[in-house]
Amino acid sequence: MSTSSSSCSSNDPALPEPVALVPRKRDIPRMQLARSLEEAGPRTFVYVDSKGRVRSPALYKTMQAVGYTALVAIVLGGTALYTSMFGPAGALVGVMFAFLAMRSMMLTRQINQAALLSSHDHLDDAEFVLRRLLRRRFIARRLRALAHHNLGAVATRRGDHAEALGELRKAVVLYQASWRKSPHLRSCQYGEVIALCNLSRVDEANQRLISMRTGPQGDYLMVKHWTTQLYVSFCRGEHTHDENDLWERAQRALRITASSALLALCSWAYKRVGDNDMSGHLLREAYDRLEGVPLSRTMPPLWRWMEEHRKEAGVLASAGASSASHGDL
């Protein structure tokens, strides 16, 4: 799975968020949720809870229904309470609250739309939706964080890593101020580290990664952490992972459909320790899972390494040809 620009979608800022994994084709169908990280294919989303764990679509729908039910109850209850206290004037409070709730839902749907557009590589359209949203007044910080995070994803998919870094850092500040328990915060921080690596600011990226003191708990964030950590090591040219740690990462990556970046990084690490057979196997697997993943733009140094070792691993030139014309994980 990609760690560079996972698109963030939202259905309601008070509800857990589904996370976009990879882009889809030109037709944009309804969002599809995979049942697990391993089953998430190149055109699916996953629902990630506050601890970074991938949960079932059924649980997501349940949480969504509970959230909307609670919102309706609050609006109706608040309207009745203020009406009983202040008469018709009090009813205006309930009307105002309902208006704000509906506005928030409308804006989060726009962020969903932008996430889908971005994941289908309709980058100009996605950016238009997000920047139009940010020009509005009185937008909650959570929504602004999601918008800047998605703009970072758009810039990453274009290969504009300076722009991506700026947008992701804006999102991090907003997440820290308003939504510290969101898995998007840590995901955004990993994107920031990768953008620094792509800008050849590797020492800064390493220090930024070290500053994240608490490790991820859930499978989704764990895989993103592994990928980010290995990418920093790759860009520094230093392999510091022991054999058991590397084996665990490689085996987990092999079970995930959308894992070309992590597989390629594990291939590099095995190459560094002299295990050419395992390195070649993992590199072939990385190329096999490249559909919809433009590593040439999202992780240019890693892509160059892959191309340099492609023939050695027995990968035909056409195996990675489509990767430059699609979106990323």
Contacts in CASP RR format, 6 or more apart in sequence:
PFRMAT RR
TARGET T0000
AUTHOR 0000-0000-0000
METHOD contacts of the structure
MODEL  1
MSTSSSSCSSNDPALPEPVALVPRKRDIPRMQLARSLEEAGPRTFVYVDS
KGRVRSPALYKTMQAVGYTALVAIVLGGTALYTSMFGPAGALVGVMFAFL
AMRSMMLTRQINQAALLSSHDHLDDAEFVLRRLLRRRFIARRLRALAHHN
LGAVATRRGDHAEALGELRKAVVLYQASWRKSPHLRSCQYGEVIALCNLS
RVDEANQRLISMRTGPQGDYLMVKHWTTQLYVSFCRGEHTHDENDLWERA
QRALRITASSALLALCSWAYKRVGDNDMSGHLLREAYDRLEGVPLSRTMP
PLWRWMEEHRKEAGVLASAGASSASHGDL
1 21 0 8 1.000
1 22 0 8 1.000
1 37 0 8 1.000
1 40 0 8 1.000
1 223 0 8 1.000
1 224 0 8 1.000
1 227 0 8 1.000
1 256 0 8 1.000
1 258 0 8 1.000
1 259 0 8 1.000
1 261 0 8 1.000
1 262 0 8 1.000
1 329 0 8 1.000
2 21 0 8 1.000
2 22 0 8 1.000
2 227 0 8 1.000
2 258 0 8 1.000
2 261 0 8 1.000
2 293 0 8 1.000
2 298 0 8 1.000
2 328 0 8 1.000
2 329 0 8 1.000
3 190 0 8 1.000
3 191 0 8 1.000
3 194 0 8 1.000
3 224 0 8 1.000
3 227 0 8 1.000
3 228 0 8 1.000
3 231 0 8 1.000
3 261 0 8 1.000
3 329 0 8 1.000
4 156 0 8 1.000
4 191 0 8 1.000
4 194 0 8 1.000
4 195 0 8 1.000
4 198 0 8 1.000
4 261 0 8 1.000
4 298 0 8 1.000
4 299 0 8 1.000
4 328 0 8 1.000
4 329 0 8 1.000
5 152 0 8 1.000
5 153 0 8 1.000
5 154 0 8 1.000
5 156 0 8 1.000
5 157 0 8 1.000
5 164 0 8 1.000
5 191 0 8 1.000
5 298 0 8 1.000
5 328 0 8 1.000
5 329 0 8 1.000
6 19 0 8 1.000
6 20 0 8 1.000
6 21 0 8 1.000
6 153 0 8 1.000
6 187 0 8 1.000
6 224 0 8 1.000
6 329 0 8 1.000
7 19 0 8 1.000
7 20 0 8 1.000
7 115 0 8 1.000
7 118 0 8 1.000
7 119 0 8 1.000
7 150 0 8 1.000
7 153 0 8 1.000
8 17 0 8 1.000
8 19 0 8 1.000
8 20 0 8 1.000
8 111 0 8 1.000
8 115 0 8 1.000
8 146 0 8 1.000
8 149 0 8 1.000
8 150 0 8 1.000
8 153 0 8 1.000
8 184 0 8 1.000
8 187 0 8 1.000
9 17 0 8 1.000
9 18 0 8 1.000
9 19 0 8 1.000
9 20 0 8 1.000
9 31 0 8 1.000
9 45 0 8 1.000
9 111 0 8 1.000
9 112 0 8 1.000
9 115 0 8 1.000
9 116 0 8 1.000
10 17 0 8 1.000
10 108 0 8 1.000
10 111 0 8 1.000
10 112 0 8 1.000
10 115 0 8 1.000
10 143 0 8 1.000
10 146 0 8 1.000
11 17 0 8 1.000
11 18 0 8 1.000
11 64 0 8 1.000
11 108 0 8 1.000
11 109 0 8 1.000
11 112 0 8 1.000
12 64 0 8 1.000
12 67 0 8 1.000
12 68 0 8 1.000
12 71 0 8 1.000
12 104 0 8 1.000
12 105 0 8 1.000
12 108 0 8 1.000
13 104 0 8 1.000
13 108 0 8 1.000
13 140 0 8 1.000
13 142 0 8 1.000
13 143 0 8 1.000
13 146 0 8 1.000
14 67 0 8 1.000
14 71 0 8 1.000
15 63 0 8 1.000
15 64 0 8 1.000
15 67 0 8 1.000
16 47 0 8 1.000
16 48 0 8 1.000
16 49 0 8 1.000
16 50 0 8 1.000
16 55 0 8 1.000
16 60 0 8 1.000
16 63 0 8 1.000
17 47 0 8 1.000
17 48 0 8 1.000
17 182 0 8 1.000
17 183 0 8 1.000
17 184 0 8 1.000
18 31 0 8 1.000
18 33 0 8 1.000
18 45 0 8 1.000
18 46 0 8 1.000
18 47 0 8 1.000
18 48 0 8 1.000
18 60 0 8 1.000
19 45 0 8 1.000
19 46 0 8 1.000
19 47 0 8 1.000
19 48 0 8 1.000
19 183 0 8 1.000
19 184 0 8 1.000
19 187 0 8 1.000
19 220 0 8 1.000
20 45 0 8 1.000
20 115 0 8 1.000
20 116 0 8 1.000
20 118 0 8 1.000
20 119 0 8 1.000
21 34 0 8 1.000
21 40 0 8 1.000
21 41 0 8 1.000
21 42 0 8 1.000
21 44 0 8 1.000
21 45 0 8 1.000
21 46 0 8 1.000
21 258 0 8 1.000
21 329 0 8 1.000
22 41 0 8 1.000
22 42 0 8 1.000
22 43 0 8 1.000
22 44 0 8 1.000
22 119 0 8 1.000
22 258 0 8 1.000
22 292 0 8 1.000
22 293 0 8 1.000
22 327 0 8 1.000
22 328 0 8 1.000
22 329 0 8 1.000
23 42 0 8 1.000
23 43 0 8 1.000
23 118 0 8 1.000
23 119 0 8 1.000
23 120 0 8 1.000
23 121 0 8 1.000
23 292 0 8 1.000
23 326 0 8 1.000
23 327 0 8 1.000
23 328 0 8 1.000
24 42 0 8 1.000
24 43 0 8 1.000
24 116 0 8 1.000
24 119 0 8 1.000
24 120 0 8 1.000
25 43 0 8 1.000
25 120 0 8 1.000
26 120 0 8 1.000
28 116 0 8 1.000
28 117 0 8 1.000
28 120 0 8 1.000
28 122 0 8 1.000
31 45 0 8 1.000
31 112 0 8 1.000
31 116 0 8 1.000
32 43 0 8 1.000
32 44 0 8 1.000
32 45 0 8 1.000
33 44 0 8 1.000
33 45 0 8 1.000
33 46 0 8 1.000
33 47 0 8 1.000
33 57 0 8 1.000
33 60 0 8 1.000
34 40 0 8 1.000
34 41 0 8 1.000
34 44 0 8 1.000
34 45 0 8 1.000
34 46 0 8 1.000
34 54 0 8 1.000
34 57 0 8 1.000
35 56 0 8 1.000
35 57 0 8 1.000
36 46 0 8 1.000
36 54 0 8 1.000
37 46 0 8 1.000
37 54 0 8 1.000
37 219 0 8 1.000
37 220 0 8 1.000
37 223 0 8 1.000
37 256 0 8 1.000
38 255 0 8 1.000
38 256 0 8 1.000
38 257 0 8 1.000
39 257 0 8 1.000
40 46 0 8 1.000
40 54 0 8 1.000
40 256 0 8 1.000
40 257 0 8 1.000
40 258 0 8 1.000
41 257 0 8 1.000
41 258 0 8 1.000
42 257 0 8 1.000
42 258 0 8 1.000
42 289 0 8 1.000
42 291 0 8 1.000
42 292 0 8 1.000
42 293 0 8 1.000
42 329 0 8 1.000
46 54 0 8 1.000
46 220 0 8 1.000
47 54 0 8 1.000
47 55 0 8 1.000
47 56 0 8 1.000
47 57 0 8 1.000
47 59 0 8 1.000
47 60 0 8 1.000
48 54 0 8 1.000
48 55 0 8 1.000
48 183 0 8 1.000
48 220 0 8 1.000
48 221 0 8 1.000
49 55 0 8 1.000
49 183 0 8 1.000
50 181 0 8 1.000
50 182 0 8 1.000
50 183 0 8 1.000
51 183 0 8 1.000
51 217 0 8 1.000
51 218 0 8 1.000
51 221 0 8 1.000
52 183 0 8 1.000
52 186 0 8 1.000
52 216 0 8 1.000
52 217 0 8 1.000
52 218 0 8 1.000
52 219 0 8 1.000
52 220 0 8 1.000
52 221 0 8 1.000
53 217 0 8 1.000
53 218 0 8 1.000
53 219 0 8 1.000
53 220 0 8 1.000
54 218 0 8 1.000
54 219 0 8 1.000
54 220 0 8 1.000
71 101 0 8 1.000
74 97 0 8 1.000
75 94 0 8 1.000
75 97 0 8 1.000
75 98 0 8 1.000
75 101 0 8 1.000
78 93 0 8 1.000
78 94 0 8 1.000
78 97 0 8 1.000
79 91 0 8 1.000
79 93 0 8 1.000
79 94 0 8 1.000
79 95 0 8 1.000
79 97 0 8 1.000
79 98 0 8 1.000
82 90 0 8 1.000
82 91 0 8 1.000
82 93 0 8 1.000
82 94 0 8 1.000
83 90 0 8 1.000
83 91 0 8 1.000
86 93 0 8 1.000
104 140 0 8 1.000
104 143 0 8 1.000
107 133 0 8 1.000
107 136 0 8 1.000
107 139 0 8 1.000
107 143 0 8 1.000
108 143 0 8 1.000
108 146 0 8 1.000
110 129 0 8 1.000
110 133 0 8 1.000
111 129 0 8 1.000
111 130 0 8 1.000
111 133 0 8 1.000
111 143 0 8 1.000
111 146 0 8 1.000
111 147 0 8 1.000
111 150 0 8 1.000
113 129 0 8 1.000
114 126 0 8 1.000
114 127 0 8 1.000
114 129 0 8 1.000
114 130 0 8 1.000
114 133 0 8 1.000
114 147 0 8 1.000
114 150 0 8 1.000
115 126 0 8 1.000
115 150 0 8 1.000
117 123 0 8 1.000
117 125 0 8 1.000
117 126 0 8 1.000
117 129 0 8 1.000
118 126 0 8 1.000
118 150 0 8 1.000
118 153 0 8 1.000
118 154 0 8 1.000
118 157 0 8 1.000
119 327 0 8 1.000
121 157 0 8 1.000
121 326 0 8 1.000
121 327 0 8 1.000
123 154 0 8 1.000
123 157 0 8 1.000
123 158 0 8 1.000
126 150 0 8 1.000
126 154 0 8 1.000
127 151 0 8 1.000
127 154 0 8 1.000
130 147 0 8 1.000
130 150 0 8 1.000
130 151 0 8 1.000
130 154 0 8 1.000
131 151 0 8 1.000
133 139 0 8 1.000
133 143 0 8 1.000
133 147 0 8 1.000
134 144 0 8 1.000
134 147 0 8 1.000
134 148 0 8 1.000
139 147 0 8 1.000
140 178 0 8 1.000
141 174 0 8 1.000
141 177 0 8 1.000
141 178 0 8 1.000
141 179 0 8 1.000
142 174 0 8 1.000
142 178 0 8 1.000
142 179 0 8 1.000
142 182 0 8 1.000
144 170 0 8 1.000
144 174 0 8 1.000
145 171 0 8 1.000
145 174 0 8 1.000
145 175 0 8 1.000
145 178 0 8 1.000
145 179 0 8 1.000
145 184 0 8 1.000
145 188 0 8 1.000
146 171 0 8 1.000
146 184 0 8 1.000
148 167 0 8 1.000
148 168 0 8 1.000
148 170 0 8 1.000
148 171 0 8 1.000
148 174 0 8 1.000
149 167 0 8 1.000
149 168 0 8 1.000
149 171 0 8 1.000
149 175 0 8 1.000
149 184 0 8 1.000
149 187 0 8 1.000
149 188 0 8 1.000
151 167 0 8 1.000
152 163 0 8 1.000
152 164 0 8 1.000
152 166 0 8 1.000
152 167 0 8 1.000
152 168 0 8 1.000
152 171 0 8 1.000
153 164 0 8 1.000
155 161 0 8 1.000
155 163 0 8 1.000
155 164 0 8 1.000
155 167 0 8 1.000
156 164 0 8 1.000
156 191 0 8 1.000
156 194 0 8 1.000
156 195 0 8 1.000
156 297 0 8 1.000
156 298 0 8 1.000
156 328 0 8 1.000
157 294 0 8 1.000
157 297 0 8 1.000
157 298 0 8 1.000
157 327 0 8 1.000
157 328 0 8 1.000
158 297 0 8 1.000
159 198 0 8 1.000
159 297 0 8 1.000
159 298 0 8 1.000
159 300 0 8 1.000
161 195 0 8 1.000
161 198 0 8 1.000
161 199 0 8 1.000
162 199 0 8 1.000
164 191 0 8 1.000
164 195 0 8 1.000
165 192 0 8 1.000
165 195 0 8 1.000
165 196 0 8 1.000
165 199 0 8 1.000
168 188 0 8 1.000
168 191 0 8 1.000
168 192 0 8 1.000
168 195 0 8 1.000
169 192 0 8 1.000
171 184 0 8 1.000
171 188 0 8 1.000
172 185 0 8 1.000
172 188 0 8 1.000
172 189 0 8 1.000
172 192 0 8 1.000
175 182 0 8 1.000
175 184 0 8 1.000
175 185 0 8 1.000
175 188 0 8 1.000
176 185 0 8 1.000
179 185 0 8 1.000
183 220 0 8 1.000
183 221 0 8 1.000
186 212 0 8 1.000
186 216 0 8 1.000
186 221 0 8 1.000
186 224 0 8 1.000
187 221 0 8 1.000
187 224 0 8 1.000
189 208 0 8 1.000
189 212 0 8 1.000
190 224 0 8 1.000
190 225 0 8 1.000
190 227 0 8 1.000
190 228 0 8 1.000
191 228 0 8 1.000
192 208 0 8 1.000
193 205 0 8 1.000
193 208 0 8 1.000
193 209 0 8 1.000
193 228 0 8 1.000
193 231 0 8 1.000
193 232 0 8 1.000
194 205 0 8 1.000
194 228 0 8 1.000
194 231 0 8 1.000
194 298 0 8 1.000
194 299 0 8 1.000
196 202 0 8 1.000
196 204 0 8 1.000
196 205 0 8 1.000
196 208 0 8 1.000
197 205 0 8 1.000
197 231 0 8 1.000
197 232 0 8 1.000
197 235 0 8 1.000
197 301 0 8 1.000
198 299 0 8 1.000
198 300 0 8 1.000
198 301 0 8 1.000
200 235 0 8 1.000
202 232 0 8 1.000
202 235 0 8 1.000
202 236 0 8 1.000
205 232 0 8 1.000
205 235 0 8 1.000
206 232 0 8 1.000
206 236 0 8 1.000
209 228 0 8 1.000
209 229 0 8 1.000
209 232 0 8 1.000
215 225 0 8 1.000
216 222 0 8 1.000
216 224 0 8 1.000
216 225 0 8 1.000
223 252 0 8 1.000
223 253 0 8 1.000
223 256 0 8 1.000
223 259 0 8 1.000
223 262 0 8 1.000
226 249 0 8 1.000
226 252 0 8 1.000
226 262 0 8 1.000
227 261 0 8 1.000
227 262 0 8 1.000
227 265 0 8 1.000
230 241 0 8 1.000
230 249 0 8 1.000
230 262 0 8 1.000
230 265 0 8 1.000
230 266 0 8 1.000
230 268 0 8 1.000
230 269 0 8 1.000
231 261 0 8 1.000
231 265 0 8 1.000
231 299 0 8 1.000
231 302 0 8 1.000
233 239 0 8 1.000
233 240 0 8 1.000
233 241 0 8 1.000
233 269 0 8 1.000
234 265 0 8 1.000
234 268 0 8 1.000
234 269 0 8 1.000
234 301 0 8 1.000
234 302 0 8 1.000
234 305 0 8 1.000
235 301 0 8 1.000
239 269 0 8 1.000
239 272 0 8 1.000
239 273 0 8 1.000
241 249 0 8 1.000
241 269 0 8 1.000
243 273 0 8 1.000
246 266 0 8 1.000
246 269 0 8 1.000
246 270 0 8 1.000
246 273 0 8 1.000
249 262 0 8 1.000
249 266 0 8 1.000
250 263 0 8 1.000
250 266 0 8 1.000
250 270 0 8 1.000
250 278 0 8 1.000
250 282 0 8 1.000
253 259 0 8 1.000
253 262 0 8 1.000
253 263 0 8 1.000
253 266 0 8 1.000
253 282 0 8 1.000
253 285 0 8 1.000
254 263 0 8 1.000
254 282 0 8 1.000
254 285 0 8 1.000
256 262 0 8 1.000
257 289 0 8 1.000
258 289 0 8 1.000
258 293 0 8 1.000
258 329 0 8 1.000
259 286 0 8 1.000
259 289 0 8 1.000
260 286 0 8 1.000
260 287 0 8 1.000
260 289 0 8 1.000
260 290 0 8 1.000
260 293 0 8 1.000
260 295 0 8 1.000
260 329 0 8 1.000
261 286 0 8 1.000
261 293 0 8 1.000
261 295 0 8 1.000
261 298 0 8 1.000
261 299 0 8 1.000
261 302 0 8 1.000
261 329 0 8 1.000
263 282 0 8 1.000
263 283 0 8 1.000
263 285 0 8 1.000
263 286 0 8 1.000
263 289 0 8 1.000
264 282 0 8 1.000
264 283 0 8 1.000
264 286 0 8 1.000
264 295 0 8 1.000
264 302 0 8 1.000
264 305 0 8 1.000
264 306 0 8 1.000
265 302 0 8 1.000
266 282 0 8 1.000
267 278 0 8 1.000
267 279 0 8 1.000
267 280 0 8 1.000
267 281 0 8 1.000
267 282 0 8 1.000
267 283 0 8 1.000
267 286 0 8 1.000
267 306 0 8 1.000
267 309 0 8 1.000
267 313 0 8 1.000
268 279 0 8 1.000
268 302 0 8 1.000
268 305 0 8 1.000
270 276 0 8 1.000
270 278 0 8 1.000
270 279 0 8 1.000
270 280 0 8 1.000
270 282 0 8 1.000
271 279 0 8 1.000
271 280 0 8 1.000
271 309 0 8 1.000
279 309 0 8 1.000
279 313 0 8 1.000
280 309 0 8 1.000
280 312 0 8 1.000
280 313 0 8 1.000
280 314 0 8 1.000
283 306 0 8 1.000
283 309 0 8 1.000
283 310 0 8 1.000
283 313 0 8 1.000
283 315 0 8 1.000
284 313 0 8 1.000
284 314 0 8 1.000
284 315 0 8 1.000
286 306 0 8 1.000
287 306 0 8 1.000
287 310 0 8 1.000
287 313 0 8 1.000
287 315 0 8 1.000
287 319 0 8 1.000
287 320 0 8 1.000
288 319 0 8 1.000
290 319 0 8 1.000
290 320 0 8 1.000
290 322 0 8 1.000
290 323 0 8 1.000
291 322 0 8 1.000
291 323 0 8 1.000
291 326 0 8 1.000
292 322 0 8 1.000
292 323 0 8 1.000
292 326 0 8 1.000
292 327 0 8 1.000
292 328 0 8 1.000
292 329 0 8 1.000
293 323 0 8 1.000
293 326 0 8 1.000
293 327 0 8 1.000
293 328 0 8 1.000
293 329 0 8 1.000
294 323 0 8 1.000
294 324 0 8 1.000
294 325 0 8 1.000
294 326 0 8 1.000
294 327 0 8 1.000
294 328 0 8 1.000
295 302 0 8 1.000
295 303 0 8 1.000
295 306 0 8 1.000
295 323 0 8 1.000
295 328 0 8 1.000
296 303 0 8 1.000
296 323 0 8 1.000
296 324 0 8 1.000
297 324 0 8 1.000
297 328 0 8 1.000
298 328 0 8 1.000
298 329 0 8 1.000
303 323 0 8 1.000
310 317 0 8 1.000
310 319 0 8 1.000
END
